[in-house]
């Protein structure tokens, strides 16, 4: 980990995945919506990203309250947090005070938030610059090899 942080770079193979396209219904024609993509990343990448996630969680616990972080480790889950949000909203209406809320669908987080915004937020919260550089490098180098029926189809860069 320290080696990756010091160099600010990592080998490209670390963020290369393999996406296998599995056909959903063999009776239907081979069109894109009839395939289920399954992306596999290296175990070492999963381990590294897990370590980064833990480090970010520890860092953010110093800068954010639990109400700002919303769904976090060891909480009751999304339904509980939605009830908390609803209560906060109702309380602000009753007291005639302002409240600002934002929600992110983590299932689609990388589809809906520009990576540049993620990096700005990490910098705003004083995340260790080398860690931000590692995250940035990872986001710019992530790519996958598409495979269907045992044949390589293409190499796709994830943006």
N, C-alpha and C positions, 0 to 999 in steps of 0.2 A: 504494500500500500504506500509506504513512504517513498519507495522508488518511483512509483507512478506520480505521486504528488510533487516530488523534487524535479523530475524531468518535465512535468506538465504535458506529457505525451504518453500514449500507450500504443502497443502494436495493433495494427488493424485487425488481426485475427481475433482479438479479444471481443470486438463488437460485431463480428460477422455471425449472422444467424442463418438458419436453414428453415425455409417455409415449405412444408409439404401440403400440397393441395389434395384433399381427399374428396372424392365425389360423393355427394349426398344421396342421389338417386340414380343408379345405373341405367334405369329405364328412360330417363330424360336425356335430352340432347346435351352435349358438353359445352354449356354456356357458363360464363363466370359466376352467376348467382347459384349454380348447381354445385359449386365447390366450397368446401370448408377449409380455410387456411389454418394450419397449425404451425406456429413459429417456435423453433427451439433455439435457445442460446446456450452457450457453453456454461457448465456448472461453475467454472471459475468466475465468469461474469456475474452469475446470480449471486455468488458469495460476495464478490466485490460490491455490487450494488446494494446488497443487504447491509454490509458494513457502512457504506455511505449513508444509507437511510437511518441507521441507528445513530451515527455521528450527527446527522442533521437534526434528528429528533432531540438529542441531548442539547445541541446548540440552541435550537429554537425554544426549548423549555426555559431558557434564561431571558428570552426577548418577548415571548408571547404568553398571554394568559390562556388557560384551557378553553375559554369561550372564543378566543380568536383562532385557535388551532382547529376547533371542531372535532371531527372524528380523528382520534388518535389511539395509540396503544392503550390497552386495558380500560376501554370505555364500553358502555352498554350498546353502542352501535348507532346506526343511522336513524332509526325510528326515535330513539331517545333524544338525539341531537335535534331532530326536526321539532319535537315537542318543546325543547328548550328554546329554539328559534321562535316558535309560535308564541310562547309565553313572553319572550323579550319584546316581540312586536306588539302584542296586546298591551303590555305594560307601558311601552312608549306612547301608544295611542291614548291610553288612560291618563297619562301624565302630561300629554301634549309636548313630548320631547322628540328630538330627531334620533333616528337610528339608521345605520347603514349595514347592510348584509350582502354577502356574496357567496355563491355556492359553486363548487366545481364538481363536475361528474368525473371522478377519478378514473372511471372505466375508459373514458375518452379524453383524459386530460391532455395527452400529447397531440390529439387531433384538434383540440379547440383552443389551446393557449399557444401563442407564438413562443418558440424557444427563447427568443430574445427577452421576452417579458419574464420568463422564469429566471434567467440570469440576472436581470435587473433586481428582482425581488431578493435573490440570494445575496446580492451585493448590498442592498438596502439594510439587510439584517446582519451585516458584517460577518458573513460566512467566510471562513478562511479562503483567501484568494486562490490558493493552489487547488483547493477542493472545487471551487467554482470553475477553474480552468479544466479540471478533470471531467466535470459534468458537461461543460461546453464541448470539449474534445469528443466525448462519448456521443453526444447528440449529433455532432457533425459527421462522425465516422460510421454511425450505425447503418448497416446494410444487410440484406438477406439474399440468399440464393433460392429462387423458386423452383420447385420440383413437383412434377405430377407423373404418376405411373412409372416411377423410377427414372425419369428423364429430366435433366436440367433444362429449364426453360429460359431463365434470365437471371441476371444479377440486378437487384433493385436497391437503390439508395433510399433510406427512410428519411423523410424531411419533416 
